[in-house]
Structure formats: structure tokens, C-alpha cells
Amino acid sequence: MDSKEDRRRWGTDQRLEFIEFRLFWDGSVNRADLTNHFGVSVPQASNDLSLYKELAGENLHYDSSGKRYEPTRDFEPKVLKPNAERYLAQLKAIADKVIDAAETPIGAIPDLGVMPVPRRRVEPESLRQLLHAVRTRQSIAIKYQSMNDNRPEPTWREISPHAFGFDGMRWHVRAFCHLEKTFKDFIISRCLSIGDLGPAQGRPVEDLDWNTFFDIVLKPNPKLSPAQQRTIELDYGMQKGKCVVPIRMALLYYFDKRLRLDIAETKDRPKETPIVIHNRKEYDRALKSVAY
């Protein structure tokens, strides 16, 4: 069990990271920021700022007029590694009303606009029971509405779930279907009712499409100008004109549909399809080999 000293150190580390986060992303920090976010006393906030100055005094200076610490020109992160993807993910979560701004370390929230995507309803109780089945390695009964023509009405079936997947739009539970005797994806929002637990079938290690990865090699669309292709290389962090995206075989179909790779290269203009698949033949073979 963690000692009180360990917990105290963890709390201090969190506040030091918060100080550096605010300096890096918001351009300033003061005691009130710490007291408001963490609920600590003013003396504790002062101690945290003093401790940060001991660790990285060259990173901040005090603006007496604004009564705030600001980053210096020589600022270099010492206690955290700034992550642009994480910052933007938090902004998106705020815009989607998934979390409140106060739950993030972000101080100055910029004006946000996020393309709305219709949400799939996921009942907390259904998710809780599916999570329990995964953790305890048991099967579970679900009343599932399939979109297949041969099952127009909801049917009860037993599944043995072992993982969760997200296709960019919907959350799935990956499971062995006792009815069809194969591993499949089940959209959680289409699980209309949850039933009893039972003995599992189909070991997770046997789900080859889930456990096997395929490397998608992407490159700039050759129909773009050389300057545009160089920009796309920078945009996607490509090395020598290519980047590799490892993906589970079970998710390959969704990747293809979400990026419109099945039609984009023939239907879209080059500027609408800035990246194309370099290893197209291998990609098509892999796509055809996956059972959906």
C-alpha cells in the first residue's frame, strides 16, 4: 500500500506538472490557479511555486503588474513532456461536453468549433456488465439487433467478450459468438438487453483477426505538386516520403471506410485525398482475408 509520503509526493508532482502546463500552454500561472484547481491552501500554492522555481528557476519570471508568473524565453519543460495530441483531445472532449473544462489543466479555453457527429447511445449498466464479463472471462447473454437481412428482429445470443474497439464512430465489444461460432464485433448501442453470465467459449488467443496486425504504408498522393507532397510528408510526420500505420486486422475494414480509401483514389480530387496507400496490393489482400 502506498504510504502517506508517497501520496503526498504524487500530489506535489501533479501540481508541479500543472504549473509547467500552464506556463507552456497558457503563458502564465499564479497561486489562485493552484488553489482553484486543486483546492489547496494559499501557503501550499506558494510552496509549490517555490519548489518549481528551485527545479526550473530559469523557466519563469514574475510579472508584478499582472501578479502572475510567465515563461521566460529560455523556457524548457522539466517535469512534463508537452503533448499536442493530448491537449487537442481535451479541447475536443470539452467541446463534445464529455468533460467540463475544470476537469482539465487548461486555463484559457479558446473559442471551439467541432464538427458534430451523432452520438451512439451506450447505457452505463450495459457497459458495466460487458466490462465485468471481459474481466472475469465469462460469457454473457445479449439481446442484439443485427442489421443482417436474415435477422430483422432482435435475438438473444451468448457471446464471450474479450476486448473493446472503436472505429472512429462507434464502440464495439469484440467477442466469440456462440451462435455463429466465430469472433465478431458487436456494436454496444445495439445490445438492447443484457442477460446472465455463463462459461466462456473461444479463447482470446484464438481471435487471429484481433491479434494479428497489418502495416498500412501511406504516402502523399502522387497527383499533388512536389511542394504539396512535401507538405503532406510534414503533416503526417513521414520519413522518406512514407509513414507506417499498424492496425489490427479486425479494424481494417473500418479504417478503409472511415478514410474512404475504398473509393477516394478514383472518386476524389487529389486535394481531397492527400494520402494514398503505398502497399495497395498487400492491403487489398489483407482486407479480403478478414471475416466480417
N, C-alpha and C positions, 0 to 999 in steps of 0.2 A: 504494500500500500504506500502511496506517496506520502511523504512527511509534510508537515505544515511548511517547512522551509522550502521544499520542492514546489508546493503550490504557490508560495509567496514569490519564488523566483520566476515561476511561469507567468504570474500576474504582472510582475515587473517587466519581463521580456515582452509581453503583449503591449504594454504601454510604451515601451521604447520603440517598438515597431510602429505603433500608432503615430508617435512623434515624427519618425522618419517618413512615414507615409504622407502625413500632412505637409511636411516640408517639401517632399518631392512632387506630389500631385497637386496640392492646393496652394503651395507657395508661402505658407505661414502656419504657425501653431502658437497657442498660448495656454495658460493654466486652465482657463474656462473650458477649452476644448476637452481637456482630460477629465475635469470634474463632471462635465455634462455627459460624456460618452461612457465613462467607467463608474461614475458615482463615487469617486474617491474624494477625500478632503483636499482643501486648497494646499495645506502643508505637504500632503503626499504628492500632489501635482508638481509643486515646486521641487521636491526631492527628485522626482522623475526627470524633470528638465535639467536639473543639476547633474544627475547621473549621465544623461545623454551628452551633456557638454564635456564631461570627463572622458567619455568614449570617443566623441567626434566633435570636439570644440571648433574645428575648422569648418564644420558644415553649416553653422548658423551664427547669425548676429542678431542683436536685439534692436528693434525699431522702437525707440522711446515714444515717438509720436503716435504710432499705431498700437503701442503696448503689446507687440507680438514679436515672436522670433521668426526670422526669414532665412531662407537658404543663401549661402554665400556663392560666389562664382565658382569656387573650388569644391562645391558640394559633391560628395561621392557617397553612395549608400554604404552603410557599415553593418546594419543589423537586419536588413531585408533586401531581397532581390526584386526590384520593381518588375511587375508582370502586366503588360498592356492588355493581354487577353483576359486576365482575371478582373482588371479594372473595368473593362468594357462589358464583361459578363455581369458584373454587379450593376452597372448602369442599365443594362437590358432587363435584369430582374426587377429593378426599381420601376422602370417604365411599364413592365408587364404586371406590376402590382403583386409580384410574388413575394417580395420583401419590402420592408419600409426603409427609407434612406437612413434612418437612425440605427439600423442593424448593420450598416456598413461603416468603415472608417472614413468614407468620403465626406468632406465638409461642404464644399461648394458644388452643388449639383448643377451641371449645365442644362440648358433647355434641351429636352429629349424628344425625339420622334422615332418610334419603332413601328415597322410595318405590322399591322395586326394580323394574327393567324388564329383562326377559330380553334378554341381550346377543346381538347378531348376530356370529357368528364371522367375522373378517376375517383371512385369512392374510397376514402381513407380506410374504412373497415375491410374492403376487398383487398386493397394493397397490403394491409397489415397481415391478413390471413395468408396471402400468397408469399409474403416475406417469411412468415413462420414456416410454411411448407418447405421453402428453399433452405432455410437454416437447419431445420430438423430432418431434411432429406426424406420427406414423406410425399405421398400423392395427395391430391385434393380434388374434390368434385366441383365442377363449374357448370353453370347453365350458360351456354355460349351461343351467340348469334353469329353464325358464319355467313359470308357473302357468296358462298358457292351455290350454284343453281340447284344442286341436289339436296341442299339443306335450307329451304326457305324459312323454316321456323326454328326458334331456339331449341337446342337439345342439351341434355345433361351428358357430360362425359367426364372420365377420370383423366387427369394429367399429372405428370411428375415433373414439377418445375425445378430448374437448377440455375437460372440466370435471368437477367433483365437486359433489354436492349432498347435503344432509342433510334428511330430512323430519321430524325430531324423534324418530325411532325407528331409522331405517336409513340407511346411507350408500349413495349411488348413484354410478355413473360415467355421465356424460352423453355420449352417443356417437351417431355415424351408423351405423346398422345396414346392412351391405352386403346382408344377406339380404332385409330388408323395405324397403330404400331410403328410410328415414326416420330422423329423430333420435328417440332413445328414452332412457329411464332403465334402467340395468342394476344390480340390487342386487349389490353386490360380494360378499356372502357366498354368492350363488348362482352365482358364477363358480367352477366345480368344478376346472377346469384352465386353465392359460394356455399358449398356443402361441407361434408365431413372429410376428415383426413383418413389416410389408409397407407398400406405398404407401397413403396415406390417401385416403379419399373423403369428400365432403361437407364443405365449408369451414365452420368455426365461425360465421362471419358469416351463414351461411345458416340457422342454427338460430334461427328467429324466435321460437319459444316461449321459448327460453332468453334471448334478447337483448331481449325486449320485457317491460316492467314494467307492472303494473296497480296502481293506488292503491286499496286497500281502505279505505273510510271507516267507522270504528267509532263507536258512540255507546252511552250507557247504555241498558239495557232500559227502555223507557217504562212497563213494568208495575211497576217498582220505585217506592218512595215518592220524593218530591223530595229528601229528605235522603240516601237511599240512592244516588240518581243522582248527587248532588254528590260523595259519597264515591268512587263509581266514576270520576268525572271526575278526581279527585285521584289515585286508584290508578293510572290509566293515563296520567297527565300530559296530559289532554285540554285543548284550547284551544277555548273557546266550545262546549263540550259534545261535541266530536268529536276524533278523532285519526286520522291517515292512516298506513297501513302499506303501503309499497311492496313488491311481491313479483314475482318472475319469474313469467311466465305458466306456465312449466313446473312450478312448485311450487304452483300454485293449488289443484290437486286435493288435495294433501297437507294444505295449510292448512285446507281445508274439512273434511277427515276428522278431523284431529287435534283441532280445536276443536269438532267435532260440529255445525258450522254447518248441515249438510245436514238435521239433524233436531232440533237443540236448541230452536229457537224454537217448535216445535209440540209437542215431547215433554216438555221440561223445565219445571220451575217457574222463575219469574223469578230467584230467588236462585241457581239453578244455571246460569243463563245471564245473567250480569250485563252482558254486552255483546252488541250485535246489529249487523248490517250496515246502515249508513245508505243506501248506494248499491246496494241489493239488485238492482234490475233490471239495472244495468250489470254487476254481479258475476256474476249468473246467465248473462248473455250471454257474458261472458269465459270462464266455466267451461266452457260448452258448446263454445266455439270451439277448445279445446285438445285435441290428439290424444294419447291415452294407449294 
